[in-house]
Amino acid sequence: MKKSTMKLTVILTLVAVVLIVAIVVISNKHAQDKTEIVRQEVDLTGQPLLGEEDAPVTVVEFGDFKCPSCKAWGEMIYPQLVEDYVLSGDINFSYVNVLFHGKESILASLGAESVYKQDPEVYWDFHKKVFDAQPEAARHDEVWVTTEKLLELASEFPTINQEQLRQDIDEQLTLAQVDIDKELYKKHNVSQTPTITINGITMENPFDYEAIKEVIENELEASKNE
C-alpha cells in the first residue's frame, strides 16, 4: 500500500513539474510575443518623406550627417530599400536629424532644412550630396561642414536660392525644425546613429537587411489583414 502511495506521489509530483514547466514556457512565449510587437510611432509631421504618403509601412532613419556609419548605411542599405520597397509603393522613408557631433551636425541640419523648405523635391538629392561629401572615416574629426561647403553642394540645384540658404544657416532661421528633430530623437531614446524604426519598431542592427525585410514583410502582411 505504501509503495502504491509513494508511486502515486511521485507521478503526481512529476505531473506538477511538467505543468509548471509548460506554464513557464507558455508565459515566456507570451512575453516574447509582447516584446516583438512593442512599437513607438514617430510623429513625422513636417518631416521629409520619400515615397507614397499613404504607404502601409514607414521606415525612419535617425541619422547624423557627420556620422560615418550613417554614410555607410546610406550606401549599403538605403538603395536596397528604395529599390525593393519605396518604388513599389510598399513603404515610405523619412529622415530625422540627430545632432551628436556638435556644431557641424547642426550646420548640416540647418542647411538641409533650408533646402527642404525651398524645394522638397530637391531635398533627397541634397541629402545624398552632403553624405557623399563626408570624408573617409580616418579623417572623421576634420572640420568639413561649413556654410560655404553647403552652398557649394546646393549650387547645382536651380530652385535653391543661395542667399536664402546662406541666411537660413547663418541666422539659424530653420532652427525650429532642427529643434523638433532634437526632441524627437530624445523622445525615442536614440543613443546611436543610424537608428532605424519600421512602423515604430526599432531594429537592433540597422545593417541587417534580412531582418529589416522580415519586419517590413510582416508589417505589409498585417496591413492586408486590417
C-alpha positions as CSV (number, residue, x, y, z in Angstrom):
1,M,0.0,0.0,0.0
2,K,2.8,2.3,1.0
3,K,4.6,1.6,-2.3
4,S,1.5,2.4,-4.3
5,T,1.1,5.6,-2.4
6,M,4.7,6.6,-3.0
7,K,4.4,5.7,-6.6
8,L,1.3,7.9,-6.9
9,T,3.0,10.7,-5.1
10,V,6.0,10.5,-7.5
11,I,3.7,10.5,-10.5
12,L,1.7,13.5,-9.2
13,T,4.9,15.3,-8.5
14,L,6.2,14.7,-12.0
15,V,2.9,15.8,-13.5
16,A,3.1,19.0,-11.4
17,V,6.6,19.7,-12.5
18,V,5.7,19.2,-16.2
19,L,2.7,21.5,-15.8
20,I,4.9,24.2,-14.1
21,V,7.5,23.9,-16.9
22,A,4.7,24.2,-19.5
23,I,3.3,27.3,-17.8
24,V,6.7,28.9,-17.7
25,V,7.4,28.2,-21.4
26,I,4.0,29.5,-22.4
27,S,4.4,32.6,-20.2
28,N,7.9,33.2,-21.7
29,K,6.5,32.8,-25.2
30,H,3.7,35.3,-24.5
31,A,6.3,37.7,-23.0
32,Q,8.4,37.4,-26.1
33,D,5.4,37.9,-28.4
34,K,4.5,41.1,-26.4
35,T,8.1,42.3,-26.8
36,E,8.1,41.7,-30.5
37,I,5.0,43.9,-31.0
38,V,6.1,46.8,-28.8
39,R,6.3,49.9,-31.0
40,Q,6.6,53.7,-30.6
41,E,5.3,55.5,-33.7
42,V,7.4,58.5,-34.8
43,D,5.5,61.8,-35.4
44,L,6.6,62.8,-38.9
45,T,4.6,66.0,-39.2
46,G,6.6,68.4,-41.3
47,Q,9.4,65.8,-42.0
48,P,10.8,65.0,-45.4
49,L,9.1,61.9,-46.9
50,L,10.3,59.8,-49.8
51,G,7.7,57.6,-51.4
52,E,3.9,57.4,-51.3
53,E,2.4,59.3,-48.3
54,D,-0.2,56.5,-47.8
55,A,2.2,53.6,-48.0
56,P,1.3,51.0,-45.4
57,V,4.9,50.9,-43.9
58,T,7.0,53.8,-42.8
59,V,10.8,53.5,-42.3
60,V,12.5,56.2,-40.3
61,E,16.2,56.8,-40.1
62,F,17.5,58.8,-37.1
63,G,20.8,60.0,-38.6
64,D,23.6,62.5,-38.3
65,F,25.3,64.0,-41.4
66,K,28.6,63.8,-39.6
67,C,28.2,60.1,-38.7
68,P,30.4,57.6,-40.8
69,S,28.0,54.7,-40.0
70,C,25.1,56.8,-41.4
71,K,27.1,57.4,-44.6
72,A,27.8,53.6,-44.8
73,W,24.1,52.8,-44.2
74,G,23.1,55.2,-46.9
75,E,25.4,53.5,-49.4
76,M,24.7,49.9,-48.4
77,I,21.1,49.6,-47.1
78,Y,19.1,52.7,-48.3
79,P,19.5,51.9,-52.0
80,Q,18.1,48.4,-51.5
81,L,15.1,49.8,-49.5
82,V,14.3,52.2,-52.3
83,E,14.7,49.5,-55.0
84,D,12.7,46.8,-53.1
85,Y,10.0,48.7,-51.4
86,V,9.8,52.5,-52.0
87,L,9.5,52.4,-55.8
88,S,6.7,49.8,-55.4
89,G,4.8,52.0,-53.0
90,D,5.1,49.5,-50.1
91,I,7.0,51.8,-47.8
92,N,7.9,55.4,-47.4
93,F,11.0,56.7,-45.9
94,S,11.8,59.6,-43.6
95,Y,14.9,61.1,-42.0
96,V,15.2,62.8,-38.6
97,N,18.3,64.9,-37.9
98,V,20.4,63.8,-34.9
99,L,23.0,66.2,-33.5
100,F,25.6,64.0,-31.8
101,H,28.6,65.7,-33.5
102,G,28.0,69.2,-32.3
103,K,28.3,72.4,-34.4
104,E,28.8,70.6,-37.8
105,S,25.8,68.4,-37.2
106,I,23.7,71.5,-36.5
107,L,25.1,73.3,-39.6
108,A,24.3,70.4,-41.9
109,S,20.8,70.1,-40.4
110,L,20.1,73.8,-40.8
111,G,21.2,73.6,-44.4
112,A,19.2,70.5,-45.2
113,E,16.1,72.0,-43.6
114,S,16.5,75.1,-45.7
115,V,16.7,73.1,-48.9
116,Y,13.7,71.1,-47.8
117,K,11.8,74.3,-47.1
118,Q,12.7,75.8,-50.5
119,D,12.1,72.7,-52.6
120,P,11.1,69.3,-51.0
121,E,11.8,67.6,-54.4
122,V,15.4,68.5,-54.2
123,Y,15.9,67.5,-50.6
124,W,16.8,63.9,-51.1
125,D,19.4,64.7,-53.8
126,F,21.0,67.3,-51.5
127,H,20.8,64.9,-48.6
128,K,22.9,62.4,-50.6
129,K,25.4,65.1,-51.6
130,V,26.1,66.0,-48.0
131,F,26.8,62.4,-47.1
132,D,28.9,62.0,-50.3
133,A,31.0,65.0,-49.2
134,Q,31.8,63.3,-45.8
135,P,35.5,62.4,-45.7
136,E,36.7,58.9,-45.1
137,A,36.5,57.6,-41.6
138,A,40.2,58.2,-40.9
139,R,39.5,61.9,-41.3
140,H,36.3,61.9,-39.4
141,D,37.3,64.5,-36.9
142,E,38.3,67.1,-39.6
143,V,36.0,70.1,-39.9
144,W,34.3,69.9,-43.3
145,V,30.7,71.1,-42.8
146,T,30.8,74.8,-43.3
147,T,28.3,77.3,-44.7
148,E,30.4,77.6,-47.9
149,K,30.5,73.9,-48.4
150,L,26.8,73.6,-48.0
151,L,26.3,76.4,-50.5
152,E,28.6,74.6,-52.9
153,L,26.7,71.4,-52.6
154,A,23.4,73.1,-53.3
155,S,24.7,75.3,-56.1
156,E,23.7,72.8,-58.9
157,F,20.0,73.0,-57.9
158,P,18.4,76.0,-59.7
159,T,15.4,76.0,-57.4
160,I,17.6,76.7,-54.3
161,N,18.2,80.3,-53.6
162,Q,21.8,80.6,-52.4
163,E,21.2,83.8,-50.5
164,Q,18.2,82.4,-48.7
165,L,20.2,79.2,-47.9
166,R,23.1,81.3,-46.5
167,Q,20.7,83.4,-44.4
168,D,18.9,80.3,-43.1
169,I,22.2,78.8,-42.0
170,D,24.0,81.9,-40.6
171,E,20.9,83.2,-38.8
172,Q,19.6,79.8,-37.9
173,L,16.2,80.5,-39.4
174,T,15.5,76.8,-39.7
175,L,16.5,76.0,-36.1
176,A,12.8,75.5,-35.1
177,Q,12.6,72.4,-37.3
178,V,16.1,71.2,-36.1
179,D,14.8,71.5,-32.5
180,I,11.8,69.4,-33.4
181,D,14.1,66.7,-34.6
182,K,16.1,67.0,-31.4
183,E,13.0,66.5,-29.3
184,L,12.1,63.5,-31.4
185,Y,15.3,61.6,-31.0
186,K,15.3,62.4,-27.3
187,K,11.7,61.1,-27.0
188,H,12.6,57.9,-28.8
189,N,15.8,57.4,-26.7
190,V,18.1,57.4,-29.7
191,S,21.6,56.7,-28.4
192,Q,23.3,55.7,-31.6
193,T,23.2,56.6,-35.3
194,P,21.8,55.3,-37.5
195,T,18.8,54.2,-35.6
196,I,16.1,52.6,-37.8
197,T,12.5,52.2,-37.0
198,I,9.8,50.4,-39.0
199,N,6.3,51.4,-38.1
200,G,7.6,52.3,-34.8
201,I,9.6,49.1,-34.2
202,T,13.3,49.8,-33.6
203,M,15.7,47.5,-35.3
204,E,18.5,46.0,-33.2
205,N,21.0,46.0,-36.1
206,P,20.4,48.7,-38.8
207,F,22.8,46.9,-41.1
208,D,20.9,43.5,-41.0
209,Y,18.9,43.9,-44.2
210,E,17.4,40.5,-43.9
211,A,15.9,41.4,-40.5
212,I,14.7,44.7,-41.9
213,K,13.0,42.9,-44.8
214,E,11.4,40.4,-42.4
215,V,9.8,43.2,-40.3
216,I,8.7,45.0,-43.4
217,E,7.1,41.9,-44.9
218,N,5.3,41.2,-41.6
219,E,4.0,44.7,-41.4
220,L,2.8,44.5,-45.0
221,E,1.0,41.3,-44.3
222,A,-0.6,42.7,-41.2
223,S,-1.8,45.7,-43.2
224,K,-3.6,43.4,-45.7
225,N,-5.5,41.8,-42.8
226,E,-6.7,45.1,-41.3
